[in-house]
Amino acid sequence: MRNVALKLSGFLLAGLLFVSCSKTETSSTTTSALKDALTSGTQNLNTAMTEIASTQAFQLLGVSSGAVLKSGTTATTTYTTYIPLSLVTGVYDYKPLKTNASRDYALIKFFTKSADASKMVVNLPLAKLKDPRVLREYVASDSTQTNNFTMSVTNYYNNYNSYRDYDYINVADITIDKASAGSLNIKSTVSPTTGTQYASQFAFSNGYTAKYAYASGDTTLSSFTLSKAAAVLYKEELRTIRSDTARFGHEQQYTLTIGDVKLVRKADRSYAVYLKNVLQTKAVVTMVDKTSTTEPSVCHQREIQITFDDGTVATVSTLISNSISNISTLFTSLHDIYFAAYVVDWIAYDIYYKR
C-alpha cells in the first residue's frame, strides 16, 4: 500500500508540474497570439489599401463635394420629384458643346440618347468625370477624348419631398476602358417619423468591398467596413445616444476591428480586447481623440494604443500609417459617392424637368 501511495503521489506531482508548465505556455502563447494577430491584421489592411488605391475607381471615389457639378438650370429651393428607373432608361453618350455659353446649359444638353435600354447607361470621358466642373466646358482635348467610362444603372429611385422626407436608390456597375471597375449600391431613406437610414457600398473589381451605414434614432448607429470576400479587414462601429437634434449624440460605445482583433470602448470608458471573440484580460487599451469630431475615427485622429502583458506597446496609427489617408478617403466618399450620385442625379433631374 505504501508503494502504491508513493506512486500515486509521484503521479500527482508530475501532473501538477505538467499543468503548471501548460498554463505558463498558454499565457505566453496568448500574448504572442494577440500581438501576432494585430500585426498580421494591420499588414493585410495595408496591402489591401495599396491595391485599392492603385485602381481608377478609387481615384473617382476621391472626387469631393467641392468638385462636383451643379445643374446649369437653377431649380427652386423647394421642389418635389418622383423619378423611377423607367423614366430615365436609355443609353446616354457624352457629346461636348462648342460654345462659351455652355456653363449655363443643363447637363442633359451634353448627352445624346443613342439607344433605348432596360437600364440607364451613361457614357462619358473618364477625364471629365474626374473633374466634374469641366463637364459643361469645352476644351481642345475634347475632340480627341473618348467615352471610356460607363455607368450602367440597374436600379434607380428618387422620390424627394424635402431634405427631411425622401427615398433614394442608386445601384450601378462601373466600366472603365471596357473593363469592370466595380459596382456601387446606395440606399437612403429620410423620414420625419422614422429618421434616417443610409447605406452605401462600393465593390472593387479586385475583390475588396467598402461599406458605410448610418441609422438614426434615440440610439444612432454608424459603421464603416472594409472586407474581402467574407473576411473583415477593418471595421469601425459607433453607437451614440441622442442628446439634441445633432447627427451624433454622446458616444456610448466604439468598436474597432482589424482582422481577428477587436477593441471596444464602452460608455463608462472601460476597454475590452478580443482575439477571435475571446476576451484578452491582460491587454490594456488607451484611446485619445486629438481633435474634436462628431464621428470619431482612427482616420480622423483617434489614437489607440495597446499595452500587452509583456510591457510592449502597439499604436494603431503607427501600424497603419501608410493607409490612414486612403482609409479616410473611402470613409468620407462613401457618405455620398459624389461622382456617381451627382452625374446620374442631374441627368435624371434634367429629364424629369424636361430641360
Buried (B, 14 or more C-beta within 10 A) or exposed (E): EEEEEEEEEEEEEEEEEEEEEEEEEEEEEBBEBBBBBBBBBBEBBBEBBEBBBEBBBBBBBBBEEEBBBBBBBEEEEEEEBEBBBEBBBBBBBBBBBEEEEBBEBBBBBBBEBEEEBEBBBBBBBBBBBBEBEBBBBBEEEBEEBEBBBBBBBBBBBBBBBEEEBBBBBBBBBBBBEEEBBBBBBBBBBBBEEEBBBBBBBBBBBBEBBBBBBBBBEEEBBBBBBBBBEEEBBBBBBBBBBBEEEEEBBEBBBBBBBBBBBBBBBBEEEEBBBBBEEEEBEEBEBEBEEEEEEEBBBBBBBBBBBBBBBEEEEBEBBEBBEEBBEBBBBBBBBBBBBBBBBBBBBBBBBBBBBEB
